[in-house]
Amino acid sequence: MENIGQYITKYRKGKVPKQLFENQEEGLLPYLSPDYLRRKSKPEFYAEPTEKVVEVEDGEVIVLWDGSNAGEIFISRKGILGSTMVKLEFNEDEIFKPYFSFSFEYLEYVLKAKTAGSGIPHADKGVIKKLDFFKPPKPEQTAIAIILSKVNANIEAVNKSVKAAEKLKKALMQNLLTGKLKPDGTWRKEDEFYEDEKFGKIPVGWQIIKGNKITDKITKGQSPKWQGFEYQDNGILFVTSENVRDGYIEVDSPKYLPIEFHNKIKNSQLQKEDILINIVGASIGRCAVFNLDVEYANTNQAVCVFRPNDENDSDFLAYYLQNGYTQQRLLGTQVETARANLSLGDFRKFKFIIPKSKDEQVLIAEKLNEVVSTIQSKQDKIKKLQRLKKSLMQNLLTGKVRLPKEFIAQFVNELEVTNTTTTA
């Protein structure tokens, strides 16, 4: 292992451009923000490359220097460096550029753990200089970087296909859950709608009906602390708003309560096919069908238990509640206080525009379930690829596993081409 600081030649901090533009025009480059570099958003602003700003190319090592996430490492995209970031320049005669990037990506957790500052945290140059990394011969660096780059490319490709599937899901929800599109894939004609004075065009065979007419129960749980109970290592599963995600229940870190709590708070004992809806806080409106294979489960006061009756399908109603138009209507009824909330009365009075036929509800839900299943399969693949990348980095970037010489030899020519291109 060697000290990485000896190979860093310059720390270039970004600067705020004289002028930022909201729209991309000829000659302007993206003004790099953390979310843009995380691939979570498009550029918010653009700027003109001048001598007074720091321009970066694809593949540079960028450190988030200031703020709550100080020490986070980015592999840059071409643009103008943000003022809270630092570009690391290094001796490229000694280190293959992509290998340098992956090494810093691997060392990120060390750097983030050692940010400094009593006020706003910032990355510490002294810590960076002392970071140890594995520096094999340059052909082996090239081979390692190419292996990791191929895994990255696969992750990126699957991510793109997930986004496409999510876009399809959104379009299907907008059209299937409003009746514009039939479950068989055909569009409803004009004469297959009737006019409602408040809601406009409603599909023939659909009804406007209040929540209390399509459910057996609308209730919520209670706080265990208010009842004198504490969490324990086992017992009945206790579902909170953190567990209710968009379309699924997540219990990676389950909470348990004594059976006595469950027996005391009977009104919110959960059953399969219950729809759980967050009614307080930042995740308000988030909902999912409870289908976990557990004997006993209960919930707290931040989650509404919406139990459809036998004439209605839980999957369909959950999708209906997740739909953007429904969320807009529903959240328009929330109490305007410091902490937004929905009441049980909101759900009892809320008017659902849904098929009268449960069979039609089921067919619509099945169409959406197919897309959701595809998305889940792709997301599982991404997790496997991420685990593979982590394992490869832990082994190849530390020297625990060395690549065979015969394998490395095939990358010597590629390295020579790279060097020739760089010096041209």
BELDANOR-V131737 format. One record per residue. N is the residue number from 1. RES is the residue in one small letter. SS is DSSP state (alpha for helix, beta for strand, coil for the rest). Layout:
BEGIN
N	RES	SS
N	RES	SS
END
This chain:
BEGIN
1	m	coil
2	e	beta
3	n	beta
4	i	alpha
5	g	alpha
6	q	alpha
7	y	alpha
8	i	beta
9	t	beta
10	k	beta
11	y	beta
12	r	beta
13	k	beta
14	g	coil
15	k	coil
16	v	coil
17	p	coil
18	k	coil
19	q	coil
20	l	coil
21	f	beta
22	e	coil
23	n	coil
24	q	coil
25	e	coil
26	e	coil
27	g	coil
28	l	beta
29	l	beta
30	p	beta
31	y	beta
32	l	coil
33	s	coil
34	p	alpha
35	d	alpha
36	y	alpha
37	l	alpha
38	r	coil
39	r	coil
40	k	coil
41	s	coil
42	k	coil
43	p	coil
44	e	coil
45	f	coil
46	y	beta
47	a	beta
48	e	beta
49	p	coil
50	t	coil
51	e	coil
52	k	coil
53	v	coil
54	v	coil
55	e	beta
56	v	beta
57	e	coil
58	d	coil
59	g	coil
60	e	coil
61	v	beta
62	i	beta
63	v	beta
64	l	beta
65	w	coil
66	d	beta
67	g	coil
68	s	coil
69	n	coil
70	a	coil
71	g	coil
72	e	coil
73	i	beta
74	f	beta
75	i	beta
76	s	coil
77	r	coil
78	k	coil
79	g	beta
80	i	beta
81	l	coil
82	g	coil
83	s	coil
84	t	coil
85	m	beta
86	v	beta
87	k	beta
88	l	beta
89	e	beta
90	f	beta
91	n	coil
92	e	coil
93	d	coil
94	e	coil
95	i	coil
96	f	coil
97	k	alpha
98	p	alpha
99	y	alpha
100	f	alpha
101	s	alpha
102	f	alpha
103	s	alpha
104	f	alpha
105	e	alpha
106	y	alpha
107	l	alpha
108	e	alpha
109	y	alpha
110	v	alpha
111	l	alpha
112	k	alpha
113	a	alpha
114	k	coil
115	t	coil
116	a	beta
117	g	coil
118	s	coil
119	g	coil
120	i	coil
121	p	coil
122	h	beta
123	a	coil
124	d	coil
125	k	alpha
126	g	alpha
127	v	alpha
128	i	alpha
129	k	alpha
130	k	alpha
131	l	coil
132	d	beta
133	f	beta
134	f	coil
135	k	coil
136	p	coil
137	p	coil
138	k	alpha
139	p	alpha
140	e	alpha
141	q	alpha
142	t	alpha
143	a	alpha
144	i	alpha
145	a	alpha
146	i	alpha
147	i	alpha
148	l	alpha
149	s	alpha
150	k	alpha
151	v	alpha
152	n	alpha
153	a	alpha
154	n	alpha
155	i	alpha
156	e	alpha
157	a	alpha
158	v	alpha
159	n	alpha
160	k	alpha
161	s	alpha
162	v	alpha
163	k	alpha
164	a	alpha
165	a	alpha
166	e	alpha
167	k	alpha
168	l	alpha
169	k	alpha
170	k	alpha
171	a	alpha
172	l	alpha
173	m	alpha
174	q	alpha
175	n	alpha
176	l	alpha
177	l	coil
178	t	coil
179	g	coil
180	k	coil
181	l	beta
182	k	coil
183	p	coil
184	d	coil
185	g	coil
186	t	coil
187	w	beta
188	r	coil
189	k	coil
190	e	alpha
191	d	alpha
192	e	alpha
193	f	beta
194	y	beta
195	e	beta
196	d	beta
197	e	coil
198	k	coil
199	f	coil
200	g	beta
201	k	beta
202	i	beta
203	p	beta
204	v	coil
205	g	coil
206	w	beta
207	q	beta
208	i	beta
209	i	beta
210	k	beta
211	g	alpha
212	n	alpha
213	k	alpha
214	i	coil
215	t	beta
216	d	beta
217	k	beta
218	i	beta
219	t	beta
220	k	beta
221	g	coil
222	q	coil
223	s	coil
224	p	coil
225	k	alpha
226	w	alpha
227	q	alpha
228	g	coil
229	f	coil
230	e	coil
231	y	coil
232	q	beta
233	d	coil
234	n	coil
235	g	coil
236	i	beta
237	l	beta
238	f	beta
239	v	beta
240	t	coil
241	s	coil
242	e	coil
243	n	coil
244	v	beta
245	r	coil
246	d	coil
247	g	coil
248	y	coil
249	i	beta
250	e	coil
251	v	coil
252	d	coil
253	s	coil
254	p	coil
255	k	beta
256	y	beta
257	l	beta
258	p	coil
259	i	alpha
260	e	alpha
261	f	alpha
262	h	alpha
263	n	alpha
264	k	alpha
265	i	coil
266	k	coil
267	n	coil
268	s	coil
269	q	coil
270	l	coil
271	q	coil
272	k	coil
273	e	coil
274	d	beta
275	i	beta
276	l	beta
277	i	beta
278	n	beta
279	i	coil
280	v	beta
281	g	coil
282	a	coil
283	s	coil
284	i	coil
285	g	coil
286	r	coil
287	c	beta
288	a	beta
289	v	beta
290	f	beta
291	n	coil
292	l	coil
293	d	coil
294	v	coil
295	e	coil
296	y	coil
297	a	beta
298	n	beta
299	t	beta
300	n	coil
301	q	coil
302	a	coil
303	v	beta
304	c	beta
305	v	beta
306	f	beta
307	r	beta
308	p	beta
309	n	coil
310	d	coil
311	e	coil
312	n	coil
313	d	coil
314	s	alpha
315	d	alpha
316	f	alpha
317	l	alpha
318	a	alpha
319	y	alpha
320	y	alpha
321	l	alpha
322	q	alpha
323	n	coil
324	g	alpha
325	y	alpha
326	t	alpha
327	q	alpha
328	q	alpha
329	r	alpha
330	l	alpha
331	l	alpha
332	g	coil
333	t	coil
334	q	coil
335	v	coil
336	e	coil
337	t	coil
338	a	coil
339	r	coil
340	a	coil
341	n	beta
342	l	coil
343	s	coil
344	l	alpha
345	g	alpha
346	d	alpha
347	f	alpha
348	r	alpha
349	k	alpha
350	f	coil
351	k	beta
352	f	beta
353	i	beta
354	i	beta
355	p	beta
356	k	coil
357	s	coil
358	k	alpha
359	d	alpha
360	e	alpha
361	q	alpha
362	v	alpha
363	l	alpha
364	i	alpha
365	a	alpha
366	e	alpha
367	k	alpha
368	l	alpha
369	n	alpha
370	e	alpha
371	v	alpha
372	v	alpha
373	s	alpha
374	t	alpha
375	i	alpha
376	q	alpha
377	s	alpha
378	k	alpha
379	q	alpha
380	d	alpha
381	k	alpha
382	i	alpha
383	k	alpha
384	k	alpha
385	l	alpha
386	q	alpha
387	r	alpha
388	l	alpha
389	k	alpha
390	k	alpha
391	s	alpha
392	l	alpha
393	m	alpha
394	q	alpha
395	n	alpha
396	l	alpha
397	l	coil
398	t	coil
399	g	coil
400	k	coil
401	v	coil
402	r	coil
403	l	coil
404	p	coil
405	k	alpha
406	e	alpha
407	f	alpha
408	i	alpha
409	a	alpha
410	q	coil
411	f	coil
412	v	alpha
413	n	alpha
414	e	alpha
415	l	alpha
416	e	alpha
417	v	alpha
418	t	alpha
419	n	alpha
420	t	alpha
421	t	alpha
422	t	alpha
423	t	alpha
424	a	coil
END
